């Protein structure tokens, strides 16, 4: 899986975080989506690369600014009870 970390400028509160989460969730198939206005970032996991120009365009259209994208290949961390539900 690919872990995307987006640097977002302009988020100031919890509603800004939710706005970014909704924007990403409605336009891309993601998992483990989380935004933080204090860190100025949104992070999520995807199975394959996403269209970065579309992502930038969507973010810019909301009034926020995409400051950068960091992509790492890694698996999302499992929750505390994950070991109980092994397949």
N, C-alpha and C positions, 0 to 999 in steps of 0.2 A: 504494500500500500504506500501511497505517497502522502506525506504530511506537509500541508501548506500552512505557512505562517505569513499573514498579510499585515504589513504595517499600515495602519489607517490613521490619517490625520483628521481631526474634527470631531471625534467622539468625546462627549462630555459627561454622559450619565448612563444609567441603566437602560433608559429608553433608546439611546443611541446604540447600545449593544444589541438590544432586541431588534432594532431596525436592520442592522447589519446581518444578524442571524437569519431573519426572515428573507432578506434579499438573497443571500447565498443559498439557503435551503430551497427557495422557490425556483432557482435557476440552475442548480447543479445537484447531482446525487452525491451527498456527502454524509459522513458519520463523525461522531465526536466533535460537533461544532461548538465553539466557545469564543465569545468576544470579551474583551476587557478594555474599558475606556481608560483605566489608570495605566495600563501597559501600552495602550494605543495599538492593539492588535486583535486580529481574528484568526483562529486556527481551526483546521478541520482535516479530515482524512478522506481520500478518494481512491478508487481502484486504478484509475488511469489519469493521465494529464488532462487538464481542462483548458479551455480557450482563454488565455490570459488577456487578450484584447477585449473579449466580451466581458470578462470580469472587471477590467479597468473601466470600460465604458459604463457598466451598470453602477459601479461605485461612484464614479464621477457624476453621473446623472442624479445622484441623491444629495450632492453637496459635500460629501466627504471626499478625501483625496487619498488615493492609493500611493503610499510612499515607497513600497518595495514588496517583493515576494521572495520568500525563502522556501525552497522545496527540498525535503529530505525523504529518503526511502526508509520507512520503518513501519512497524506494526503498532497499532494503538495499545496503550497499556490496558491490561485486564482489570476489572473491578475486584473488590475484596472477596466476593462470593463466587468468582469465576471458577475456582477449583472445584466447587461443589457440582458444577454443571458440565463437566468435561464429557465430551462425546466418545 
